[in-house]
Amino acid sequence: MPDYQEQPNYSEEKKPLFEADNDDFVLTLFNMNYEMQANCVGQNVGQDVGQAKYLSEIIQLIRENNKITKATIAKELGVSEKTIEREMKKTNKIVYIGSGYSGHWEIKE
């Protein structure tokens, strides 16, 4: 194991898993090159562009109707409500003022 732990990109998450029962023995070795691939520019740029697209569309919908619900925004954009929540959480530009049905969205400039 010490030789394995000295490999580049090793982490506790990528530690080999040993599983055994009466009949079988399974050794799982995780790909330690995967983390390097995740930092590829092409992959991250595509993700960033998609997120920026949702954010600008969310802001546009809120400007049109500041009492719009997350569920309505999700339906308009064809994504899940959880995606809308994540996108709103990533930015500090969108805040909900008030409570429940009496509140509204505001966009900080």
C-alpha positions as CSV (number, residue, x, y, z in Angstrom):
1,M,0.0,0.0,0.0
2,P,2.8,2.6,0.7
3,D,3.8,2.5,-3.0
4,Y,0.2,3.1,-4.1
5,Q,-0.2,6.0,-1.7
6,E,2.8,7.8,-3.2
7,Q,1.2,7.9,-6.7
8,P,0.3,11.3,-8.1
9,N,-3.4,12.3,-7.4
10,Y,-3.8,9.7,-4.6
11,S,-6.4,10.5,-2.0
12,E,-8.2,8.6,0.6
13,E,-11.3,8.6,-1.7
14,K,-9.3,6.6,-4.2
15,K,-8.0,4.1,-1.7
16,P,-8.3,0.5,-3.0
17,L,-11.4,-1.3,-1.8
18,F,-11.1,-5.0,-0.7
19,E,-14.3,-7.0,-0.5
20,A,-14.5,-10.7,0.3
21,D,-17.1,-13.3,1.2
22,N,-17.1,-17.1,1.3
23,D,-17.0,-17.4,-2.5
24,D,-15.5,-14.2,-4.0
25,F,-12.7,-11.7,-3.6
26,V,-13.1,-8.3,-5.3
27,L,-10.4,-5.6,-5.5
28,T,-11.5,-2.2,-6.8
29,L,-8.7,0.2,-7.9
30,F,-9.9,3.7,-8.8
31,N,-8.5,5.6,-11.8
32,M,-6.1,8.2,-10.3
33,N,-5.9,10.0,-13.7
34,Y,-9.5,11.0,-13.6
35,E,-8.9,14.1,-11.5
36,M,-6.4,15.4,-14.1
37,Q,-9.1,14.9,-16.8
38,A,-11.7,16.8,-14.8
39,N,-9.5,19.9,-15.1
40,C,-9.6,19.9,-18.9
41,V,-10.5,23.3,-20.3
42,G,-13.1,22.0,-22.7
43,Q,-15.1,20.3,-20.1
44,N,-15.2,23.2,-17.6
45,V,-15.9,25.8,-20.3
46,G,-18.9,23.8,-21.5
47,Q,-20.2,23.6,-17.9
48,D,-19.6,27.3,-17.2
49,V,-21.4,28.4,-20.4
50,G,-24.4,26.3,-19.6
51,Q,-24.6,27.7,-16.1
52,A,-24.2,31.3,-17.3
53,K,-27.0,30.6,-19.8
54,Y,-29.4,29.5,-17.0
55,L,-28.5,32.4,-14.8
56,S,-29.2,35.0,-17.4
57,E,-32.5,33.4,-18.3
58,I,-33.4,33.2,-14.6
59,I,-32.7,36.9,-14.2
60,Q,-34.7,37.8,-17.3
61,L,-37.7,35.8,-16.0
62,I,-37.5,37.5,-12.6
63,R,-37.3,41.0,-14.2
64,E,-40.5,40.2,-16.1
65,N,-42.3,38.9,-13.0
66,N,-40.6,39.4,-9.6
67,K,-43.2,37.1,-7.9
68,I,-42.4,34.1,-10.1
69,T,-41.9,30.8,-8.3
70,K,-38.9,28.6,-8.7
71,A,-41.2,25.9,-10.0
72,T,-42.4,28.2,-12.8
73,I,-38.9,29.2,-13.7
74,A,-37.9,25.5,-13.8
75,K,-40.8,24.7,-16.1
76,E,-40.0,27.6,-18.4
77,L,-36.4,26.6,-18.7
78,G,-37.1,22.8,-18.9
79,V,-34.9,21.9,-15.9
80,S,-35.6,20.7,-12.4
81,E,-36.5,23.1,-9.5
82,K,-33.3,21.8,-7.8
83,T,-31.2,23.1,-10.8
84,I,-32.8,26.5,-10.4
85,E,-32.1,26.5,-6.6
86,R,-28.4,25.6,-7.3
87,E,-28.0,28.3,-9.9
88,M,-29.6,31.0,-7.6
89,K,-27.4,29.9,-4.7
90,K,-24.2,30.2,-6.7
91,T,-24.8,33.9,-7.2
92,N,-25.3,36.6,-4.7
93,K,-27.3,38.7,-7.2
94,I,-30.7,37.1,-6.6
95,V,-32.4,37.5,-3.2
96,Y,-35.9,36.7,-2.0
97,I,-37.5,39.5,0.1
98,G,-40.4,38.7,2.3
99,S,-41.9,35.4,3.2
100,G,-44.1,32.8,1.4
101,Y,-46.6,34.1,-1.1
102,S,-46.2,37.8,-0.1
103,G,-42.5,38.0,-1.0
104,H,-40.8,38.8,-4.2
105,W,-37.4,38.4,-5.9
106,E,-34.9,41.2,-6.2
107,I,-31.8,41.4,-8.4
108,K,-28.8,43.1,-7.0
109,E,-26.7,45.0,-9.5
